[in-house]
């Protein structure tokens, strides 16, 4: 079968003619259709703008609690390795927490703005001690609040296990 190839200039001219035909045609969108599309886009955009700050607040809280959990694990590992007690202390006055070995500060981290430390259970004050065997000195609950969310950071009796969850 023999195929005749067209000249590239002819092909380009055909494409131009097709484009001009489309532009000159009366087919298009009405004003009402365009307004409806814009209205739907506006609604989607406004809902997403309302939801983003709450999502950011929740993410910041979860990131903070995950870091706190890692730091408590770090204190336990230090206590096991050095065979000395380490303390994780939450300071409400300066909005931070720190890991100390007696008077020597090993680590200090700020509590993000907008997160409020509320002690929680009466059995657990603002200090947890990681003992030389890796266990923790006290069991109980700390509560952390933001404008819209409350999370509990729980330390269990026994081998120093802990977790956090939304209340």
C-alpha positions as a Markdown table, in Angstrom:
| # | Residue | x | y | z |
|---|---|---|---|---|
| 1 | Unk | 0.0 | 0.0 | 0.0 |
| 2 | Unk | 1.4 | 3.3 | -1.0 |
| 3 | Unk | 1.0 | 6.3 | 1.4 |
| 4 | Unk | 1.4 | 9.8 | 0.1 |
| 5 | Unk | 3.0 | 12.1 | 2.5 |
| 6 | Unk | 1.8 | 15.6 | 2.6 |
| 7 | Unk | 4.1 | 18.6 | 2.6 |
| 8 | Unk | 4.7 | 19.9 | 6.1 |
| 9 | Unk | 3.6 | 23.3 | 5.1 |
| 10 | Unk | 0.2 | 21.9 | 3.9 |
| 11 | Unk | -0.2 | 20.1 | 7.2 |
| 12 | Unk | 0.5 | 23.4 | 9.1 |
| 13 | Unk | -1.9 | 25.3 | 7.0 |
| 14 | Unk | -4.6 | 22.7 | 7.6 |
| 15 | Unk | -4.0 | 23.0 | 11.4 |
| 16 | Unk | -4.3 | 26.8 | 11.1 |
| 17 | Unk | -7.6 | 26.5 | 9.2 |
| 18 | Unk | -9.0 | 24.1 | 11.8 |
| 19 | Unk | -8.1 | 26.5 | 14.7 |
| 20 | Unk | -9.6 | 29.4 | 12.8 |
| 21 | Unk | -12.8 | 27.4 | 12.3 |
| 22 | Unk | -13.1 | 26.7 | 16.0 |
| 23 | Unk | -12.5 | 30.3 | 16.9 |
| 24 | Unk | -15.1 | 31.5 | 14.4 |
| 25 | Unk | -17.7 | 29.0 | 15.5 |
| 26 | Unk | -20.5 | 30.1 | 17.7 |
| 27 | Unk | -20.0 | 27.2 | 20.3 |
| 28 | Unk | -18.9 | 28.4 | 23.7 |
| 29 | Unk | -20.0 | 28.8 | 27.3 |
| 30 | Unk | -22.8 | 31.1 | 28.4 |
| 31 | Unk | -22.4 | 33.6 | 31.1 |
| 32 | Unk | -24.5 | 31.6 | 33.5 |
| 33 | Unk | -22.4 | 28.5 | 33.0 |
| 34 | Unk | -19.2 | 30.5 | 33.7 |
| 35 | Unk | -20.7 | 32.0 | 36.8 |
| 36 | Unk | -21.8 | 28.5 | 38.1 |
| 37 | Unk | -18.2 | 27.2 | 37.6 |
| 38 | Unk | -16.8 | 30.2 | 39.4 |
| 39 | Unk | -19.3 | 29.9 | 42.2 |
| 40 | Unk | -18.4 | 26.2 | 42.7 |
| 41 | Unk | -14.7 | 27.0 | 42.8 |
| 42 | Unk | -15.3 | 29.8 | 45.3 |
| 43 | Unk | -17.2 | 27.4 | 47.6 |
| 44 | Unk | -14.5 | 24.7 | 47.4 |
| 45 | Unk | -11.8 | 27.3 | 48.1 |
| 46 | Unk | -13.6 | 28.9 | 51.1 |
| 47 | Unk | -14.2 | 25.5 | 52.7 |
| 48 | Unk | -10.5 | 24.6 | 52.3 |
| 49 | Unk | -9.4 | 28.0 | 53.8 |
| 50 | Unk | -11.6 | 27.3 | 56.9 |
| 51 | Unk | -10.2 | 23.8 | 57.4 |
| 52 | Unk | -6.5 | 24.5 | 57.0 |
| 53 | Unk | -5.9 | 26.3 | 60.3 |
| 54 | Unk | -7.5 | 23.5 | 62.3 |
| 55 | Unk | -5.5 | 20.9 | 60.5 |
| 56 | Unk | -2.3 | 22.9 | 61.0 |
| 57 | Unk | -3.1 | 23.2 | 64.7 |
| 58 | Unk | -3.6 | 19.5 | 65.0 |
| 59 | Unk | -0.4 | 18.7 | 63.1 |
| 60 | Unk | 1.6 | 21.0 | 65.3 |
| 61 | Unk | 0.2 | 19.3 | 68.4 |
| 62 | Unk | 0.9 | 15.8 | 67.1 |
| 63 | Unk | 4.5 | 16.8 | 66.0 |
| 64 | Unk | 5.1 | 18.2 | 69.5 |
| 65 | Unk | 3.8 | 15.1 | 71.3 |
| 66 | Unk | 5.8 | 12.8 | 69.0 |
| 67 | Unk | 9.0 | 14.8 | 69.8 |
| 68 | Unk | 8.2 | 14.7 | 73.5 |
| 69 | Unk | 7.8 | 10.9 | 73.2 |
| 70 | Unk | 11.1 | 10.6 | 71.4 |
| 71 | Unk | 12.8 | 12.8 | 74.0 |
| 72 | Unk | 11.4 | 10.6 | 76.8 |
| 73 | Unk | 12.8 | 7.6 | 75.1 |
| 74 | Unk | 16.1 | 9.4 | 74.8 |
| 75 | Unk | 16.2 | 10.1 | 78.5 |
| 76 | Unk | 15.5 | 6.3 | 79.1 |
| 77 | Unk | 18.4 | 5.3 | 76.8 |
| 78 | Unk | 20.7 | 7.8 | 78.5 |
| 79 | Unk | 19.8 | 6.4 | 81.9 |
| 80 | Unk | 20.5 | 2.8 | 80.8 |
| 81 | Unk | 23.8 | 3.7 | 79.1 |
| 82 | Unk | 25.2 | 5.9 | 81.8 |
| 83 | Unk | 23.6 | 4.1 | 84.7 |
| 84 | Unk | 22.5 | 7.4 | 86.1 |
| 85 | Unk | 19.0 | 9.0 | 86.5 |
| 86 | Unk | 17.8 | 11.6 | 84.0 |
| 87 | Unk | 14.8 | 13.8 | 84.5 |
| 88 | Unk | 12.4 | 15.2 | 81.9 |
| 89 | Unk | 10.9 | 18.4 | 83.4 |
| 90 | Unk | 8.1 | 20.5 | 81.9 |
| 91 | Unk | 8.3 | 24.1 | 82.9 |
| 92 | Unk | 5.0 | 26.1 | 82.6 |
| 93 | Unk | 6.7 | 29.3 | 83.5 |
| 94 | Unk | 9.1 | 29.3 | 80.5 |
| 95 | Unk | 6.9 | 27.1 | 78.2 |
| 96 | Unk | 9.6 | 24.5 | 77.6 |
| 97 | Unk | 10.8 | 21.1 | 78.8 |
| 98 | Unk | 14.2 | 19.8 | 79.4 |
| 99 | Unk | 16.2 | 16.7 | 80.1 |
| 100 | Unk | 18.7 | 17.1 | 83.0 |
| 101 | Unk | 21.2 | 14.9 | 84.8 |
| 102 | Unk | 21.2 | 16.5 | 88.3 |
| 103 | Unk | 22.1 | 20.1 | 87.5 |
| 104 | Unk | 23.5 | 19.5 | 84.0 |
| 105 | Unk | 21.0 | 20.3 | 81.1 |
| 106 | Unk | 21.3 | 17.8 | 78.3 |
| 107 | Unk | 18.4 | 19.1 | 76.2 |
| 108 | Unk | 15.9 | 21.9 | 76.2 |
| 109 | Unk | 12.9 | 22.3 | 73.8 |
| 110 | Unk | 10.3 | 25.0 | 73.6 |
| 111 | Unk | 6.6 | 24.1 | 73.8 |
| 112 | Unk | 5.1 | 25.6 | 70.7 |
| 113 | Unk | 3.0 | 28.7 | 71.0 |
| 114 | Unk | -0.7 | 27.9 | 71.5 |
| 115 | Unk | -0.1 | 24.6 | 73.3 |
| 116 | Unk | -0.9 | 24.7 | 77.0 |
| 117 | Unk | 0.4 | 22.2 | 79.5 |
| 118 | Unk | -2.3 | 21.0 | 81.9 |
| 119 | Unk | -1.0 | 18.5 | 84.4 |
| 120 | Unk | -3.7 | 15.8 | 84.2 |
| 121 | Unk | -3.6 | 13.1 | 86.9 |
| 122 | Unk | -2.6 | 14.0 | 90.4 |
| 123 | Unk | -0.1 | 11.1 | 90.6 |
| 124 | Unk | 2.2 | 12.6 | 88.0 |
| 125 | Unk | 3.7 | 16.1 | 88.5 |
| 126 | Unk | 5.7 | 18.0 | 85.9 |
| 127 | Unk | 8.8 | 15.8 | 86.3 |
| 128 | Unk | 9.4 | 12.3 | 85.1 |
| 129 | Unk | 12.6 | 10.5 | 86.2 |
| 130 | Unk | 14.2 | 7.8 | 83.9 |
| 131 | Unk | 15.8 | 5.3 | 86.3 |
| 132 | Unk | 19.0 | 3.4 | 85.7 |
| 133 | Unk | 17.0 | 0.3 | 84.6 |
| 134 | Unk | 15.1 | 2.3 | 82.0 |
| 135 | Unk | 11.8 | 2.4 | 83.9 |
| 136 | Unk | 10.1 | 5.7 | 84.7 |
| 137 | Unk | 9.5 | 7.1 | 88.2 |
| 138 | Unk | 5.8 | 7.8 | 87.9 |
| 139 | Unk | 2.8 | 6.8 | 86.0 |
| 140 | Unk | -0.1 | 9.0 | 85.0 |
| 141 | Unk | -1.4 | 11.5 | 82.5 |
| 142 | Unk | -0.3 | 14.9 | 81.2 |
| 143 | Unk | -2.8 | 16.9 | 79.2 |
| 144 | Unk | -1.9 | 19.3 | 76.5 |
| 145 | Unk | -4.5 | 21.7 | 75.1 |
| 146 | Unk | -4.9 | 24.0 | 72.1 |
| 147 | Unk | -7.8 | 26.1 | 71.1 |
| 148 | Unk | -9.7 | 23.2 | 69.5 |
| 149 | Unk | -7.9 | 20.0 | 70.7 |
| 150 | Unk | -7.0 | 18.2 | 73.9 |
| 151 | Unk | -4.4 | 15.4 | 73.9 |
| 152 | Unk | -3.4 | 13.1 | 76.8 |
| 153 | Unk | 0.2 | 11.9 | 77.1 |
| 154 | Unk | 0.0 | 8.8 | 79.3 |
| 155 | Unk | 2.9 | 7.1 | 81.1 |
| 156 | Unk | 2.1 | 3.5 | 82.1 |
| 157 | Unk | 3.2 | 1.6 | 85.2 |
| 158 | Unk | 6.1 | -0.8 | 84.6 |
| 159 | Unk | 8.8 | -0.6 | 81.9 |
| 160 | Unk | 8.4 | 3.0 | 81.0 |
| 161 | Unk | 6.0 | 2.7 | 78.2 |
| 162 | Unk | 4.0 | 5.8 | 77.1 |
| 163 | Unk | 1.7 | 7.0 | 74.4 |
| 164 | Unk | -0.5 | 9.9 | 73.5 |
| 165 | Unk | -3.9 | 10.2 | 72.0 |
| 166 | Unk | -6.6 | 12.8 | 71.3 |
| 167 | Unk | -9.2 | 13.1 | 74.0 |
